[in-house]
Each structure stands twice: as C-alpha cells, then as structure tokens.
Amino acid sequence: MKKISAVIVILLILIITSALIGCVDMSFLGMSDGVEDLTFSPIENQGRRDILIDEDGEWQTIYSTQEIDTVPLKAETETQAADSDTTMEVEEDKEEISRETRLKFLAAGDNIIHMTMIEDAKERAENGGFNFRDMYKHIEDDIKAADIAFINVETPIAGDEFPYTGYPNFNTPKENGIAIVDIGFDIINIANNHMLDKWERGYINHINFWENQDVLLLGGFKDEEDFETVRIYNRNGISIAFLTYTYGTNGMFLPAESKMVIPWLNAEVMERQIKAARSQADLLMVSVHWGDEDKFSANATQRNLVQMMVNNGVDVVIGHHPHVLQETLWIDRPDGGRTLTAYSLGNFISAQLYGKNMIGAMLSFDIVKAEDEKVRIENAEIVPVMTHMNENRRELQVYNFKDYTEELAKQHYCAINDPVFSYDYIMNLIKDTVLPEFLSNFYGGYIE
C-alpha cells in the first residue's frame, strides 16, 4: 500500500510540474490554457475582470484573472543626504509615496496604415515580410515609459486570405499589429468606421489576431453577450473599466444572420452600459469614434454625448475619427468630480496628404489611488506627435513633436503638396487647438 501511495504522489508531482511548463492538458482538473488565460502577462502585473450586463443593467462577474503582488512603485529620491535634515525629508517622501499607487496612462490617436506605408514597410524588411517597427522607433521610449498605453487601431488586420490594401477598404499586415505590441501598447481599440472593411470574415480575423496578443482588446464583439461584457483592466490594485463605440462602418453591415455585434454609437445603450459599469471599477473610460473629418471643433452630437457621459460619472473620454486635433478639456460633473475629455487626438501615424493630418497627440495623465482608496487623475497633458514622410511618401516615422525639427519639416512630403505647410504652421495649429493648461510640459513651459 505504501508503495502504491508513493507512486501516486510521484505521478501527481510529475503531472503538475509538466502542466506548469505547458506539457500536459490539465483541463480534467478544471485548468485551461485558452486564449483568455494568455491575454495578460503576470510579469506586468496585469489582470482582467469582465462584467456581464443584462437588459436591466444588473451585472455579474463572468471572467477574472487573479492579480499577483504589486510591482514596486518607481520613485525618484536623493541617493545621498547631505545632512540629517535632508535625510529626514527623503524618508518622509518615501513614506508619502508608499501611501499611494500611481500609474502613468497614455492614449494615442488613430493608427492608419495606407498602401504607401505597406510598400514602405516591405522595402525596409531585410528578409521578406514587413518592417513597421522602424516607423515607431522615435516614439517607442515615450510609449514604454507609460504604465498603461492605449491606441486606436484604425485599419483592420483581416488576414492574408485578403490582399493587403490601403484606402478606402483597408487590410493591414499583421506585422504592424506585432510592432504596436512590441513598442509597448497594452490596450487596443478596434471600434471604428473601418472595422468591416473586409466584411464579417475580416472582422472575425481581426478579433482573433488581437485576442492572441498580450493586450486587452476593446471594440470587437463575437456575439451579444460579448458586447454586454465590460472589459475591466487591473494594474497594481487600480481597476479601469472600458467601453467603446463607433458612429458607423462606412455603409457596410454584418449579414442578417451574423451573431457578431458592431458597437454603434447609441445614446440609450451607452447610458445603460455606463451606469452598469460605473460602480465596478475605480475609473471608467469611454472611447468614441465620432465627429466630422478634418474639423478642428467638436460638433453638436459630440458635445451632447459628452454631457450625457459627464452626467453619468465617466472619468475619461477618448475621441477619434476627425484625423485632426480637437479640443481637450476638463468638465465638471454633478457628482463633484471632473471628466477629462479629448474630443479628438488626431492621427498617431498615417500617410494622409495634408499637414493638418500629420500632427496628432497623445493624452497623458497620472492615475493616483490614495490610502483611503479614492482615485484621482493628475498631470493631464497633451503630447503632440508628428508623422514624417519624404517627398516620395516613404521613410514614414512618427516623432514626439518636441524632437521634430524645422529641417525635417522642409523635407516633408507636405512641403511640396500642401501650400500652407511649414514648421510654424504646425506650431500654430497646436497653439490654436490645445488649451495652454494641457501644454505645461511642452518645451518645458506654456506656449505663449
């Protein structure tokens, strides 16, 4: 009997050890290695809790990942105190930092891959395929410096069963998506007017691609239950609920028999989901694809929807689609809080033809959770970004605008194609569109 017991123990140890390195299917023990379990990397201390909303606005947790011990917070302190008073100040600073959790959040605008960019990426690849990574090399450090980075992926990755295409019906090589993940983006939104560019099959492929990356996907829904599931992102003890919507899909629709869902911009549905999601996380962010293309001001629909979101306690609104910058502002809420609203962040990268489309922005802010569990947003900033391309619409690069130069502007494709384009034109566009309070770190101070 003792020998049999020893054998059983040894077998159990072998099975569990093998499972940990991925060699044995543990489904019979209730374990799974499905895509959902691979969505987040425990090294990054990320987790997910999805909330299913029913028609009455009631909710239940249907998916959760256990959060591991928090990653030590980064804090800058003096390396050596000059005297005892300084030492005391440093210790007090450390004690103060230990009482709160602080995360840097960064939201980028539209990632649009035109045909000339696909050709450019193919020419840059040394061993076949596509090299998109090089296009982001000047901005990569900014993305990786954030604890959480969000981007709107405008053009679908519909798979190689379709030809790679640019405007008006896009299909982007998967190498672009891989590059986006590699440079540090954690949250991917695909709810926009191009999500059906390759019809239902392309939509399915797009979702499947992103669900197999180490990111949280927003905006792709395989059925009604999936659509009524709020994505909640957990990091270092802070939870963020995300909702996302689009005004349309360029006149393309799913087949009548399809179970898949497009997250239409519907005020009634939005308000119901916002009310249900609001109490389930520390913060609620809503991404919306809306507005008029090439217009620097928000329209009445945008402003009305923002007011509804403000009234219902949304913390951050991230807007896309106009392909130019629109206003960012704080709006006071009835509950005493404030809603940070970016009506449009413009393009993150694209090969559009005019200077106004070359300048976009990233919205940066700190999420701070105090010892009393209250969460606040601090240090909201607009970080202008610039897409550069040469006279042949090649050598695409995206820059933090503080690193962009007058000399580069003179070599830009738009210097030939767009009669109003210049470095000063872009500077003035930023000044005219972005409120000074959101540019306090731009060149080390306010733009006068």
N, C-alpha and C positions, 0 to 999 in steps of 0.2 A: 504493500500500500504506500509506504514511504517513497519507494522508487517511482511509482505512478504519479504521486503528488509532485515529486521533484521534476519529472518530465513535463507535467502540465505547466508548472511555474516557468520552466525554461522556454516552453513553446510560447507562452503569453509574453514573456520578455522579448523574444525574437520578433513576434508579430508587431508589438507596439513599437519596437526600435525600427523595424522596416517601414512601418507606416509613417514614422517621423521623417524618414528620408524619401518618402514617396514611392516605396516599392510594393506595398500591399494595399489592396482595396479594402478600406475599413467601413464600407457602407453598412455591413451587417452589425456594426457596433454603433450605428447612428452617426458616423462621421462621413464627411463628403469632401471631395477636392474639386467641386464645381467652380464655375466662373465667379459666382457670388463670393466665395471664400477667398478668391485671389484678387478681389477688387482693390484691397488696401494692403500696404506694406507695413507690417508691425514695426519695422525699423524706424519708420517715420512717425510712429505712434498715432496712426490714423484709425478711425473706426466709423461705423455706419449704423444708423438705426432708422429704418423705414417705417413710416406711419401710414396705415391704410385708412382712408376717409370714406365713410359711407354717405348715402344721399342726405342723411340728416345732420351731417357734419360731425358725427361721432367718429372716434379713432381707436385703433388698436395697433400695437407693435407687431409687425409681421416678419421683421428681419433685424438682426442685431449682431455686431461684432464686438467682442469683449475688448475693452481698452486696456493696454498694458500700462506699466508705471510711466509717469510723465517724464518726458525728456527734460534734463536740467535746463533752466532758462538761461539765455545768454545775458550777461550784464557786464558793462564796462566799469571797472573800478581802478583806482590808483594802484599800481603794482607795488609801490613802496611809500609809506607815510614819512613825511619829513619830521614830524614831531607827534607827540601823544594826542594833541587836539585833532590833527589830520586823521590819525588812526581811528579815533572815536567817530569822526564823520563818515569814514569809509564803512565802519562796522554798522553804523546807523543806516547807511544807504543799502547795505546788504540785507539788513533786517526788513527795510521797507520793501525792497524788491521781492523778498520771499513771501510777502503777504498778498501778492497779486500775480496773476498769469497774464502775459502779454504776447499777442500774436500779430505779426505783420501780414496784412491781407493785400493782395494786388489783383486788380481786374483789368484785363486788356480788351481791346475792341475787336473788330472784325478781321479774322484771318482768311483772306481771299486769295485763291491760287488761280491766276489767269494762265492761259495757254503759253504765253511767252515765259512765264515763270517755270512751267513744267519743262519747256525746252531748255531753259537756263539750267535747271537742276540736273537735267540729263547730260548737258555739256560739262558740268562740274564733276560728275561722277567719274572716278578713275577706273572702276572695274564693272561698269554697267550699272543699271538701276538709276536712281535719282539721289542727288545730294542737295537736300533742302537745309540740312543742318547749318551749312555755311552762311545761309541768308540771315540767320539769327545770332551769329557769333558776337556782334557788338552789343546785343541786348541781353545775352544769356546771364551775365552776372546779376543784372537787375532782377531777373525772374527768380533765380536761385536764392537771392537774398531774402525773398519773401518766405514766410512760413506756409502760406496758402496762396496759390496763384490760380486765377480763373481766366478763361478765354472763350470767346465766341468763335467756333469753327464754322465759318460761313459756307464752305464748299464741301459737299459730301464725299466721303471715301466709299464709293459704291462698288468697288471691287474690279478686278481685271477682266471680268466677263463683259464689262462695258469698255469702250475706248476711253482713254484719258482725254478730257475736254475742258475747255475754259468757258467763258461767257457765250451764250446765256444759260446753258444747261451743263453744269459743272460735274466733273468726276476727277477727283484728286488722287494721285498715287498714295498708297499707304505710307510711303517713306516720309511724307510730310507730317502725318499724324505721329509717327515714331519720333521725328525730330522735335515736335511740340512737347512730347512727354520727356524726351531727353534733356531739354533745356529747363525743365522744372515746373511745367503746368500740372496742376493737381485736379482741377475741375473743368470739365469740357461741356460747353453748351452747344447743342445742335438744333435748337428750335429757331428756325428762321425760314425765310421765303424760298430758300434753295433746297430744303430738306427732301423734296420729292423730284429733284431734277432728273433722277434715273428711276422714277416711278417706285412702286412698292418694293420691288426686288432690291433696288439700290438703297432704299431706306432700311430694309432689313440688314443688308450687308454693312451699312454704316453703323448701325447699333451694335451688331456683332463684333465689328472691329474694335470699337471703343470699350465694349464690355470685357474684352480680353487684354486691355491695357491696365496699368496700375494707376487708374484715375477714377473719379466719380463722374459718371455720365448724367447730364441733365438734358431733357427735351426729347428723348427718343422713347416711345411707348409701344409695347407689343400688343397690349390689349387694354380694356377699360380699367381693369384692376390695377394694372401697372401705372396708368395715368393718374389714378386716385391714390397713388403711393407717394408720399412726400419724402424726398431724399434729405437725410439729416447727416451732416458731416461732423465728426467728433475729433478734436485735437487738443491734447493737453488739458482735458477737463472742460473745454468750451465746445458747445454744440451749436451748429448753424443749420437751419432749415432752408431749403432752396425750392422755389417754384419758378417755372419758366413758360413763356407764351410767345406766339407769333401772330402778326396781323393776317398772314396769308401764305400761300405757296405758289405764287405766280400762275394762278389759274389751273394748277394741276391738283388732282384729287386721288385719294385711295379708291380702289374698286369697292363697289357697294357691299360685297361680301367680305371685305377685309376686316379682321379683328383689330388691326393696328389703329392707333389714335394720333391725330395731329393736335397739339395743344393750342387751339385757337384763342385769340385774344377776345375773351368773352367776359364782360364785367361781372355778370352774375356768377359764373363759375369761379372766376378769380376770387371774388369776395368770399364765397363759401369756403374755398380751399385755404385762403389766407386766415380766416377766422379759426379754422380747424388746426392749422399748422402753428399759429402764433404762440400757443402755450406749450408747445412740445420741444422747444429749443431755446437757447439763450438769445439767439438772434434769428431774424427772418429776413432773407434776401430774395428779391424777385428780379429775374432777368426778363426783359421785354424787347421784342423785335417790332419796331413801330416807327412812326414819323414819316416825313417827306424827304426823299433823297435830295442831297445837295442843299438842304435848307439848314441854316445855322440857328434857327429858332424852333422851339417845340410848338406843335400845333395844338388845337383845342382838345382833340382826342387824347393826346399825351397828357396834357395838364389835368383833364378831368379824371383820367385813370390814376394819375399820381395822387390826386386829392382823395380818391377812394382808398388807395393804399395807405396814405397818411392817416386817414380816419380809423383804419383797422390795424394800426400798430406796426406796419412794415418798417424795418430798420434801414435797409439799403435798397435802392432801385438802381439797376444797371441797365442802361439803354443801348440799343444797337439799331443799325439799318441805314440811317441817313448818309453814311460814309463820309461825314464831316463832323467836326466838333459841334456840340451844342452845350448849353449851359449846365453847370454843376452847381448845386446849392443845398443848403440846409432848409428844411421846412418843419416848423413847429407842429407837434401833434396834440390832439385833445388830451392824451394821457400824460402830458408833461414831458414826453421825450421829443426827439428830433429825428426826422427821416433824411438820410443823406441820399440825394437824388442826382444821378448823372443821366441826363436825357439822351445823350449820345456820346460815346467815346471815339467815334470815327473809326478809321481803319488802323489795325495794327500793322498789317502788311498787305500790299496789293500792287497791281500794275495798271491801275487806272491812269487816265491820261492828263489829269489836271492837278495843279499844285494844291488846291483845297482838299483833294482826296489823299494827298501824300502825308499830311500832318494828322496824326491821331493822338490818343492819350492813353495812359494807364491811370486808373484810380487807385491810390494807395492810402491805407489807413491802418491804425493800430486797433486791435480788439483787446480790451482790458477787462479782466474779471477780478474784482476785488475780493477781499477776505469775506465780505458779507454776501458773496455770490452775485452781487449786482454786476452787470456787464455794461460797458460804455465804449463808445468809439472816439478815438483821439487822433490828432495829427493827420486829418484828411488832406490829401494833396493830389493835384493833377500833375502827372509826369508826361509832358509832351514827347511823342515819338515820331520819327521821320523815316519814311521809306525812300531809299535812294535807288535810282537805276540810271544806267548810262544812256547815251544818245540812241543806242540800238535796243533799248528796253531790256538790257541784260545787266549782269552783275548786281542783281537785286540784293539790298541789305536794309535791315531796319536798325535805326540808331535811337538811343536816348538823345533827344534834341540838344541837350547840353553838350553832347560830343559832336554834333554836326557843325560843319564849317561853311563859311561863305565860299571858299574854294570848291567844296563839293557841290554846293548849290549851282555854281556856274557850269558844272559838268553834268548836271541833271538833265534827263530827257525833257522835263517840263521847261527848261530854259530855252529850248527850241520850239516846243509845241504850244506852250501856254504864254501868251504875250504879257500877262501880269505877274508871272512867276519870278521870284527872286528871294534871297535870304531875308531881306527886310519885309517882303510880302508875308512870308510865313510868320515872322516875329509879330507883325501887326495883327495877323489873324488870331494868334494865340492871345494877345493882349485884348482884342476886341471880344473874344468869346468866353474866356475863362476869368472868373472873378479873382481879384488880387489875393483874397484870403486863401485860395487854393494853390497859389504860386509862391508861397513864402520861402520855399527852398529852391526856387528856380534861380540859378546863378547866385545862390546864397542870399537872396533877398527879394523883395517885391519888385515886379516890373513897374517902372514909373510910366 
